[in-house]
Amino acid sequence: MDMSDRENANETASDLLESAAQCAASDLLDLAAQLAGLAEDLKALAAKPIVPPSTSQLEPDDQPRASSSSSFRGAARHVS
């Protein structure tokens, strides 16, 4: 490899490094913008009170059911 080949390789490597740095900076700026948007969304959500739905508004299929662990305990009593 002669001197001109080495210089070309160094320039190419330098160009690639600069391009990679620009891409990384662009990606970081995009991520920062997304995080800022999420922060605004969280602020808006935090300003709203959490109001649980009343059980009278739920459809019969939407009513809470007994957990599977309680029905499992009942089944275990019948086995012994």
Distance bins in CASP14 RR format, pairs under 12 A and 6 or more apart:
PFRMAT RR
TARGET T0000
AUTHOR 0000-0000-0000
RMODE 2
METHOD distances of the structure
MODEL  1
1 7 0 0 0 0 0 1 0 0 0 0 0
1 8 0 0 0 0 1 0 0 0 0 0 0
1 9 1 0 0 1 0 0 0 0 0 0 0
1 10 0 0 0 0 0 1 0 0 0 0 0
2 8 0 0 0 0 0 1 0 0 0 0 0
2 9 0 0 0 0 0 1 0 0 0 0 0
3 9 0 0 0 0 0 1 0 0 0 0 0
3 10 0 0 0 0 0 1 0 0 0 0 0
4 10 0 0 0 0 0 1 0 0 0 0 0
4 11 0 0 0 0 0 1 0 0 0 0 0
5 11 0 0 0 0 0 1 0 0 0 0 0
5 12 0 0 0 0 0 1 0 0 0 0 0
6 12 0 0 0 0 0 1 0 0 0 0 0
6 13 0 0 0 0 0 1 0 0 0 0 0
7 13 0 0 0 0 0 1 0 0 0 0 0
7 14 0 0 0 0 0 1 0 0 0 0 0
8 14 0 0 0 0 0 1 0 0 0 0 0
8 15 0 0 0 0 0 1 0 0 0 0 0
9 15 0 0 0 0 0 1 0 0 0 0 0
9 16 0 0 0 0 0 1 0 0 0 0 0
10 16 0 0 0 0 0 1 0 0 0 0 0
10 17 0 0 0 0 0 1 0 0 0 0 0
11 17 0 0 0 0 0 1 0 0 0 0 0
11 18 0 0 0 0 0 1 0 0 0 0 0
12 18 0 0 0 0 0 1 0 0 0 0 0
12 19 0 0 0 0 0 1 0 0 0 0 0
13 19 0 0 0 0 0 1 0 0 0 0 0
13 20 0 0 0 0 0 1 0 0 0 0 0
14 20 0 0 0 0 0 1 0 0 0 0 0
14 21 0 0 0 0 0 1 0 0 0 0 0
15 21 0 0 0 0 0 1 0 0 0 0 0
15 22 0 0 0 0 0 1 0 0 0 0 0
16 22 0 0 0 0 0 1 0 0 0 0 0
16 23 0 0 0 0 0 1 0 0 0 0 0
17 23 0 0 0 0 0 1 0 0 0 0 0
17 24 0 0 0 0 0 1 0 0 0 0 0
18 24 0 0 0 0 0 1 0 0 0 0 0
18 25 0 0 0 0 0 1 0 0 0 0 0
19 25 0 0 0 0 0 1 0 0 0 0 0
19 26 0 0 0 0 0 1 0 0 0 0 0
20 26 0 0 0 0 0 1 0 0 0 0 0
20 27 0 0 0 0 0 1 0 0 0 0 0
21 27 0 0 0 0 0 1 0 0 0 0 0
21 28 0 0 0 0 0 1 0 0 0 0 0
22 28 0 0 0 0 0 1 0 0 0 0 0
22 29 0 0 0 0 0 1 0 0 0 0 0
23 29 0 0 0 0 0 1 0 0 0 0 0
23 30 0 0 0 0 0 1 0 0 0 0 0
24 30 0 0 0 0 0 1 0 0 0 0 0
24 31 0 0 0 0 0 1 0 0 0 0 0
25 31 0 0 0 0 0 1 0 0 0 0 0
25 32 0 0 0 0 0 1 0 0 0 0 0
26 32 0 0 0 0 0 1 0 0 0 0 0
26 33 0 0 0 0 0 1 0 0 0 0 0
27 33 0 0 0 0 0 1 0 0 0 0 0
27 34 0 0 0 0 0 1 0 0 0 0 0
28 34 0 0 0 0 0 1 0 0 0 0 0
28 35 0 0 0 0 0 1 0 0 0 0 0
29 35 0 0 0 0 0 1 0 0 0 0 0
29 36 0 0 0 0 0 1 0 0 0 0 0
30 36 0 0 0 0 0 1 0 0 0 0 0
30 37 0 0 0 0 0 1 0 0 0 0 0
31 37 0 0 0 0 0 1 0 0 0 0 0
31 38 0 0 0 0 0 1 0 0 0 0 0
32 38 0 0 0 0 0 1 0 0 0 0 0
32 39 0 0 0 0 0 1 0 0 0 0 0
33 39 0 0 0 0 0 1 0 0 0 0 0
33 40 0 0 0 0 0 1 0 0 0 0 0
34 40 0 0 0 0 0 1 0 0 0 0 0
34 41 0 0 0 0 0 1 0 0 0 0 0
35 41 0 0 0 0 0 1 0 0 0 0 0
35 42 0 0 0 0 0 1 0 0 0 0 0
36 42 0 0 0 0 0 1 0 0 0 0 0
36 43 0 0 0 0 0 1 0 0 0 0 0
37 43 0 0 0 0 1 0 0 0 0 0 0
37 44 0 0 0 0 0 1 0 0 0 0 0
38 44 0 0 0 0 0 1 0 0 0 0 0
38 45 0 0 0 0 0 1 0 0 0 0 0
39 45 0 0 0 0 0 1 0 0 0 0 0
39 46 0 0 0 0 0 1 0 0 0 0 0
40 46 0 0 0 0 0 1 0 0 0 0 0
40 47 0 0 0 0 0 1 0 0 0 0 0
41 47 0 0 0 0 0 1 0 0 0 0 0
41 48 0 0 0 0 0 1 0 0 0 0 0
42 48 0 0 0 0 0 1 0 0 0 0 0
51 57 0 0 0 0 0 1 0 0 0 0 0
52 58 0 0 0 0 0 1 0 0 0 0 0
52 64 0 0 0 0 0 1 0 0 0 0 0
53 59 0 0 0 0 0 1 0 0 0 0 0
53 62 0 0 0 0 1 0 0 0 0 0 0
53 63 0 0 0 0 0 1 0 0 0 0 0
53 64 0 0 0 0 0 1 0 0 0 0 0
54 62 0 0 0 0 0 1 0 0 0 0 0
55 62 0 0 0 0 1 0 0 0 0 0 0
55 63 1 0 0 1 0 0 0 0 0 0 0
55 64 0 0 0 0 1 0 0 0 0 0 0
56 62 0 0 0 0 0 1 0 0 0 0 0
56 63 0 0 0 0 0 1 0 0 0 0 0
57 63 0 0 0 0 0 1 0 0 0 0 0
58 64 0 0 0 0 1 0 0 0 0 0 0
58 65 0 0 0 0 0 1 0 0 0 0 0
65 71 0 0 0 0 1 0 0 0 0 0 0
66 72 0 0 0 0 0 1 0 0 0 0 0
66 73 0 0 0 0 0 1 0 0 0 0 0
66 74 0 0 0 0 0 1 0 0 0 0 0
67 73 0 0 0 0 1 0 0 0 0 0 0
67 74 0 0 0 0 0 1 0 0 0 0 0
68 74 0 0 0 0 0 1 0 0 0 0 0
68 75 0 0 0 0 0 1 0 0 0 0 0
69 75 0 0 0 0 0 1 0 0 0 0 0
69 76 0 0 0 0 0 1 0 0 0 0 0
70 76 0 0 0 0 0 1 0 0 0 0 0
70 77 0 0 0 0 0 1 0 0 0 0 0
71 77 0 0 0 0 0 1 0 0 0 0 0
71 78 0 0 0 0 0 1 0 0 0 0 0
72 78 0 0 0 0 0 1 0 0 0 0 0
72 79 0 0 0 0 0 1 0 0 0 0 0
73 79 0 0 0 0 0 1 0 0 0 0 0
73 80 0 0 0 0 0 1 0 0 0 0 0
74 80 0 0 0 0 0 1 0 0 0 0 0
END
